[in-house]
Amino acid sequence: MKGSKRERQPRVWELRVHAGPDPLTGRPRYISKTFHGGTREANSELARLVATAADATAVDSRAPFSVLLDSWLEQLVSLGRSPSTLRGYRSKIETAIRPALGAIRLDALSPTQLDRFYRARIGRGDAPRSVISMHRIIHACLEQGIRWGWIEVNPAARATPPTAAMREISAPSPDELQEIVNRAANGRQPEWANLLLFLALTGMRRGEICGLHWSDVEIDEGRFTIRRSILDIGGLVERQPKTGRVRRIALGDLGTSLLIERRKFAEKVAAEVGAELSPDAYVWSLAEDGLSPLKPISLTQYFSRLVVQCGYMTTVGQRSKPKYSLHSLRHFSATQLVGANVDVRTVSSRTGHADATTVLRVYAHAIEQRDLEAANILGHIIDRDGSFTKVVHSSTP
């Protein structure tokens, strides 16, 4: 086994050891670790890593956790996991998980060590939600290790990550939405008012609306299909929707009118430059021929400016920030539907949530409001003429 060390800054070393080929993919495996100390100590630690790597090539359960982390990430890449999701995983692995846990052998990794790691991250100022995210990464990685036969039990299943309060969902009211859309209609890009209304109506993700082609729209049938999402990974690329499921959504009267008007506008812009609007053109695009998608981040920034212009702000710590984000339009769609007593299965199908339980969890506040209304409805049914109320009062001592 070979190892190398590199001094990234005084007394801070990057240690790296080749751990042989991956037993599943055949690709080379490496153990990496950041070490603090002098040259002699760094050499000793490198020698220990080399010995650990030698063990790892003989018995998978004795491999360091770092090896499983690398193989798990490779598996996710091969399964087509979203690049943005992978970036988030890698960031947490390289900055926190690997430095603290990567060198520990799989058969030695314990719930106690994981709990100690979680407490240490909280002590460093990490938010509980961030540490919970790290726990989920560790748990998923170790579950894959079980499926591969590298380990028999998952120590993360018996660990105790911190708890975090349910994040409050922020969605504009119908009146606030109307003011935001009116602000857009009277601004420099009035055509984007149409887009914002469509987002609020459909509950689409920003990448999904950026990836909508005219070939996905069936005006006469009053519906459209979400087949892809636009991601920015240094360049704009098309990917499957977040949950990997193609879904068909009804437009309704307003949605149909919005797309008819958008089509007229797009055809007019294309005609002015002598182009035709092809089925492959994007429904919303800055290009005259519609063949280039919008950048999702551009929509986010545009919406934030509108919210600020409308004066919808909130205070976080010592600073003020927009009260609503572009994603709030998705929350608006879901909360209004749940509040109108539309069944959660229909809501989850329309918004593209993984399942109905996600809607129940995320939009519980809207469901609680409906629960109060349900109680009052039952009360009126039971006591429609007030006779039961009289009985109750008359029996009170």
ZANU-923818 format. One record per residue (C-alpha): y negated, x, z; residue in three letters; residue number from 1. Coordinates in steps of 0.05 Angstrom, whole numbers. Each point is the difference from the previous one (the first is absolute). Example, Ala and Ser with C-alpha at 12.3 -4.5 7.8 and 13.67 -1.06 7.14 Angstrom:
// ZANU-923818
PT       yy       xx       zz   type   seq
PT       90      246      156    ALA     1
PT      -69       27      -13    SER     2
***
This chain:
// ZANU-923818
PT       yy       xx       zz   type   seq
PT        0        0        0    MET     1
PT      -70       24      -17    LYS     2
PT      -64      -14       36    GLY     3
PT      -73       14       -9    SER     4
PT      -63       -4       41    LYS     5
PT      -73       -7      -18    ARG     6
PT      -59        7       47    GLU     7
PT      -45      -59      -17    ARG     8
PT      -52       21       51    GLN     9
PT        0       48       59    PRO    10
PT       64      -12       42    ARG    11
PT       18      -62      -40    VAL    12
PT       61       10      -44    TRP    13
PT       36      -41      -53    GLU    14
PT       74       14        5    LEU    15
PT       46      -20      -57    ARG    16
PT       76        8       -7    VAL    17
PT       45      -17      -58    HIS    18
PT       56      -45       28    ALA    19
PT       45       -2      -61    GLY    20
PT       12      -56      -49    PRO    21
PT       -4      -73       20    ASP    22
PT       71      -27        6    PRO    23
PT      -20      -64      -37    LEU    24
PT      -49       23      -53    THR    25
PT       15       74       -8    GLY    26
PT      -74       15        6    ARG    27
PT      -22       58       45    PRO    28
PT      -18      -18       71    ARG    29
PT      -52       33       44    TYR    30
PT      -18        0       73    ILE    31
PT      -74        8       13    SER    32
PT      -36        9       66    LYS    33
PT      -70       17       24    THR    34
PT        4       52       56    PHE    35
PT      -55       25       47    HIS    36
PT        7       71       27    GLY    37
PT        0       73      -17    GLY    38
PT       38       36      -55    THR    39
PT       59       18       45    ARG    40
PT        8      -71       26    GLU    41
PT       -6      -27      -71    ALA    42
PT       56       46      -23    ASN    43
PT       44      -23       57    SER    44
PT      -13      -73      -16    GLU    45
PT       14       13      -74    LEU    46
PT       67       32       19    ALA    47
PT       17      -62       41    ARG    48
PT      -17      -45      -59    LEU    49
PT       44       43      -45    VAL    50
PT       58       -9       49    ALA    51
PT      -13      -75        4    THR    52
PT        0       -4      -76    ALA    53
PT       66       36       -3    ALA    54
PT       30      -52       47    ASP    55
PT      -30      -55      -42    ALA    56
PT       38       21      -63    THR    57
PT       66       -3       38    ALA    58
PT       -6      -66       38    VAL    59
PT      -49      -55      -20    ASP    60
PT       -6      -28       70    SER    61
PT      -23       68       23    ARG    62
PT      -54        4      -54    ALA    63
PT      -71       -1       25    PRO    64
PT      -37      -66       -5    PHE    65
PT      -46       33      -52    SER    66
PT       58        2      -50    VAL    67
PT       12      -75        7    LEU    68
PT      -74      -14       -7    LEU    69
PT       -2       37      -67    ASP    70
PT       63      -34      -26    SER    71
PT      -25      -68       22    TRP    72
PT      -66       10      -37    LEU    73
PT       38       21      -62    GLU    74
PT       41      -64        5    GLN    75
PT      -63      -42        4    LEU    76
PT      -28       34      -62    VAL    77
PT       64      -14      -38    SER    78
PT       -3      -73       21    LEU    79
PT      -70       -6      -30    GLY    80
PT      -38      -10       65    ARG    81
PT      -75       -7      -10    SER    82
PT      -37       67       -6    PRO    83
PT      -53      -24       49    SER    84
PT       55      -18       50    THR    85
PT       32       68       -9    LEU    86
PT      -67       35       10    ARG    87
PT       -8      -36       66    GLY    88
PT       71       19       22    TYR    89
PT       -9       73      -19    ARG    90
PT      -67        4       35    SER    91
PT       29      -23       66    LYS    92
PT       62       43       -9    ILE    93
PT      -37       64      -15    GLU    94
PT      -56       -7       50    THR    95
PT       38      -28       59    ALA    96
PT       75      -13       -6    ILE    97
PT       26       64      -31    ARG    98
PT      -41       49       44    PRO    99
PT       25      -34       64    ALA   100
PT       71      -23      -18    LEU   101
PT       20       34      -65    GLY   102
PT       37       59       30    ALA   103
PT       42      -43       49    ILE   104
PT       73       -7      -21    ARG   105
PT       20      -71      -19    LEU   106
PT       56       -2       51    ASP   107
PT      -50       22       54    ALA   108
PT      -57      -48      -17    LEU   109
PT       -5      -50       58    SER   110
PT      -40      -62       18    PRO   111
PT      -32       41       56    THR   112
PT      -27       51      -50    GLN   113
PT      -27      -55      -44    LEU   114
PT      -34      -35       59    ASP   115
PT      -30       66       20    ARG   116
PT      -26        9      -71    PHE   117
PT      -31      -70        0    TYR   118
PT      -35       12       66    ARG   119
PT      -26       67      -24    ALA   120
PT      -30      -33      -63    ARG   121
PT      -34      -53       42    ILE   122
PT      -26       54       46    GLY   123
PT      -30       35      -60    ARG   124
PT      -39      -63      -16    GLY   125
PT       44      -32      -54    ASP   126
PT       -6      -75       -3    ALA   127
PT       62      -38       23    PRO   128
PT        7      -31      -69    ARG   129
PT        2       69      -31    SER   130
PT       54       23       48    VAL   131
PT       40      -63      -14    ILE   132
PT       -4       18      -73    SER   133
PT       29       69       16    MET   134
PT       56      -33       40    HIS   135
PT       18      -44      -60    ARG   136
PT        4       61      -45    ILE   137
PT       45       36       49    ILE   138
PT       44      -62       10    HIS   139
PT        8      -12      -75    ALA   140
PT       15       73      -13    CYS   141
PT       54        2       54    LEU   142
PT       30      -65      -25    GLU   143
PT        8       33      -67    GLN   144
PT       34       58       35    GLY   145
PT       51      -50       29    ILE   146
PT       13      -29      -69    ARG   147
PT       12       69      -28    TRP   148
PT       47       17       57    GLY   149
PT      -44       56       28    TRP   150
PT       -6      -32       69    ILE   151
PT       36      -57       36    GLU   152
PT      -56      -31       41    VAL   153
PT      -75       -8       -9    ASN   154
PT      -38       27       60    PRO   155
PT      -63      -35      -23    ALA   156
PT       34      -67       11    ALA   157
PT       -1       15       75    ARG   158
PT      -69       32        2    ALA   159
PT      -61      -37       26    THR   160
PT      -61        6      -46    PRO   161
PT      -67      -26       24    PRO   162
PT      -20      -72      -12    THR   163
PT      -62      -22      -37    ALA   164
PT      -37      -66        3    ALA   165
PT        7      -43      -62    MET   166
PT      -56       19      -48    ARG   167
PT      -50      -56       -7    GLU   168
PT       -3      -27      -71    ILE   169
PT      -70       -4      -27    SER   170
PT      -12      -51      -55    ALA   171
PT      -66      -32      -23    PRO   172
PT      -11      -74       10    SER   173
PT       -8      -44      -63    PRO   174
PT      -75        1        9    ASP   175
PT       -1       76        7    GLU   176
PT       44        7      -61    LEU   177
PT      -48      -44      -40    GLN   178
PT      -59       43       21    GLU   179
PT       36       64      -19    ILE   180
PT       20      -28      -68    VAL   181
PT      -71      -26      -12    ASN   182
PT      -27       69       16    ARG   183
PT       48       29      -52    ALA   184
PT      -20      -52      -52    ALA   185
PT      -74       18        9    ASN   186
PT       12       76       -1    GLY   187
PT        6       53      -53    ARG   188
PT       72      -19      -17    GLN   189
PT        1      -76        3    PRO   190
PT       67       -2      -36    GLU   191
PT       34       28       63    TRP   192
PT      -15      -65       37    ALA   193
PT       56      -28      -41    ASN   194
PT       47       55       23    LEU   195
PT      -16      -10       74    LEU   196
PT       13      -74       -5    LEU   197
PT       66       13      -34    PHE   198
PT       20       49       56    LEU   199
PT      -17      -52       53    ALA   200
PT       37      -54      -38    LEU   201
PT       64       40      -13    THR   202
PT        5       48       59    GLY   203
PT       17       57      -47    MET   204
PT       -3       72       21    ARG   205
PT      -55       42      -32    ARG   206
PT       49       42      -39    GLY   207
PT       34      -63      -27    GLU   208
PT      -64      -31      -26    ILE   209
PT      -19       67      -32    CYS   210
PT       69        0      -35    GLY   211
PT       -3      -71      -27    LEU   212
PT        8       -2      -77    HIS   213
PT      -18      -59      -44    TRP   214
PT       74       -2      -19    SER   215
PT       15      -18       72    ASP   216
PT      -43      -63       -4    VAL   217
PT       25      -68      -24    GLU   218
PT      -63      -42       -3    ILE   219
PT       34      -61      -31    ASP   220
PT       55        2       53    GLU   221
PT      -52       10       56    GLY   222
PT       32       62       29    ARG   223
PT        3       76       -3    PHE   224
PT       50       54       19    THR   225
PT      -11       61       43    ILE   226
PT       43       56      -29    ARG   227
PT      -36       64       19    ARG   228
PT      -53       33       43    SER   229
PT      -50       55      -16    ILE   230
PT        4       62       44    LEU   231
PT      -47       59        1    ASP   232
PT       40       64       10    ILE   233
PT      -51       47      -30    GLY   234
PT        2      -45      -61    GLY   235
PT       12      -74      -10    LEU   236
PT       73      -19       -9    VAL   237
PT       38      -66       -2    GLU   238
PT       54      -13       52    ARG   239
PT       41      -59       24    GLN   240
PT      -34      -47       50    PRO   241
PT        4       23       72    LYS   242
PT       63      -39       19    THR   243
PT       31       16      -68    GLY   244
PT        4      -74      -17    ARG   245
PT      -30      -33      -62    VAL   246
PT      -31      -66       20    ARG   247
PT      -28      -59      -38    ARG   248
PT      -61      -36       28    ILE   249
PT      -31      -67      -18    ALA   250
PT      -73        1      -20    LEU   251
PT      -23      -70       16    GLY   252
PT      -63      -29      -30    ASP   253
PT      -47       53       28    LEU   254
PT       44       58      -19    GLY   255
PT        8      -26      -71    THR   256
PT      -75       -8       -7    SER   257
PT      -13       70       26    LEU   258
PT       48       32      -50    LEU   259
PT      -26      -42      -58    ILE   260
PT      -71       24       15    GLU   261
PT       24       72       10    ARG   262
PT       36       -3      -68    ARG   263
PT      -63      -24      -35    LYS   264
PT      -41       56       31    PHE   265
PT       52       54      -17    ALA   266
PT        6      -24      -72    GLU   267
PT      -76        1       -7    LYS   268
PT       -5       71       26    VAL   269
PT       57       24      -46    ALA   270
PT      -31      -34      -61    ALA   271
PT      -66       35       12    GLU   272
PT       34       67      -13    VAL   273
PT       44      -26      -56    GLY   274
PT       64       -1       42    ALA   275
PT       52      -53       13    GLU   276
PT       27      -18       68    LEU   277
PT       74       17       -3    SER   278
PT       54      -29       46    PRO   279
PT        5       69       32    ASP   280
PT      -74       -3       21    ALA   281
PT      -14       -6       74    TYR   282
PT      -30      -65       23    VAL   283
PT      -54       38       38    TRP   284
PT      -23       65      -30    SER   285
PT      -64       39      -11    LEU   286
PT       24       22      -70    ALA   287
PT      -25      -41      -59    GLU   288
PT       71       -7      -27    ASP   289
PT       29      -12       69    GLY   290
PT       52       54       -6    LEU   291
PT      -21       40       61    SER   292
PT       13      -27       71    PRO   293
PT      -50       -4       55    LEU   294
PT        5       50       56    LYS   295
PT       23      -36       63    PRO   296
PT      -47       41       44    ILE   297
PT      -59      -21      -43    SER   298
PT       14      -73       17    LEU   299
PT        4       17       74    THR   300
PT      -67       36       -2    GLN   301
PT      -33      -55      -40    TYR   302
PT       22      -54       48    PHE   303
PT      -22       40       61    SER   304
PT      -70        6      -30    ARG   305
PT       -3      -75       -9    LEU   306
PT       21      -12       72    VAL   307
PT      -54       47       25    VAL   308
PT      -52      -34      -44    GLN   309
PT       20      -67       31    CYS   310
PT       -9       29       69    GLY   311
PT       72      -10       23    TYR   312
PT        8       60       46    MET   313
PT       40       17       61    THR   314
PT       -5       56       52    THR   315
PT       57       48       12    VAL   316
PT      -15       49       56    GLY   317
PT      -70       27      -14    GLN   318
PT       -3      -17      -73    ARG   319
PT       -9      -61      -43    SER   320
PT       46      -16      -58    LYS   321
PT       12      -57      -49    PRO   322
PT       33      -58       34    LYS   323
PT       46      -14      -60    TYR   324
PT       38       43      -49    SER   325
PT       27      -19      -68    LEU   326
PT       67      -12       34    HIS   327
PT      -34      -54       40    SER   328
PT        2      -45      -61    LEU   329
PT       76        5        3    ARG   330
PT       -4      -20       73    HIS   331
PT      -47      -57      -19    PHE   332
PT       51      -28      -49    SER   333
PT       57        4       50    ALA   334
PT      -37      -27       61    THR   335
PT      -29      -59      -39    GLN   336
PT       68      -19      -27    LEU   337
PT       33        5       69    VAL   338
PT      -58      -37       31    GLY   339
PT        9      -55      -53    ALA   340
PT       73       -7       23    ASN   341
PT       31       30      -62    VAL   342
PT       70       23       19    ASP   343
PT        4       75       14    VAL   344
PT       55       11      -51    ARG   345
PT      -47      -24      -55    THR   346
PT      -56       43       28    VAL   347
PT       44       63        2    SER   348
PT       25      -14      -71    SER   349
PT      -71       -8      -25    ARG   350
PT      -30       61       35    THR   351
PT       60       45      -11    GLY   352
PT       16       14       73    HIS   353
PT       69       27       13    ALA   354
PT       23      -65       33    ASP   355
PT      -24      -61       37    ALA   356
PT        7       35       68    THR   357
PT      -54       49      -20    THR   358
PT      -48      -58      -13    VAL   359
PT       19      -31       68    LEU   360
PT      -14       66       35    ARG   361
PT      -64       21      -36    VAL   362
PT      -33      -69       -3    TYR   363
PT       22      -27       68    ALA   364
PT      -72      -17       18    HIS   365
PT       -4      -50      -57    ALA   366
PT       67      -29       19    ILE   367
PT      -24       -9       72    GLU   368
PT      -58      -41      -25    GLN   369
PT       47      -44      -39    ARG   370
PT       43       -7       63    ASP   371
PT      -60      -29       37    LEU   372
PT      -13      -48      -56    GLU   373
PT       74      -19        0    ALA   374
PT       -3      -15       74    ALA   375
PT      -60      -46      -11    ASN   376
PT       34      -34      -59    ILE   377
PT       61      -15       43    LEU   378
PT      -45      -24       56    GLY   379
PT      -34      -50      -47    HIS   380
PT       67      -24      -26    ILE   381
PT       29      -10       69    ILE   382
PT      -63      -30       31    ASP   383
PT      -31      -33      -62    ARG   384
PT      -26      -60       39    ASP   385
PT      -17       36       65    GLY   386
PT       53      -38       40    SER   387
PT       35       63       24    PHE   388
PT      -65       30       23    THR   389
PT      -12      -62       43    LYS   390
PT       70        6       29    VAL   391
PT      -12       72       18    VAL   392
PT      -67      -14       33    HIS   393
PT       27      -60       38    SER   394
PT       58       41       28    SER   395
PT      -45       56       24    THR   396
PT       -8       -4       77    PRO   397
***
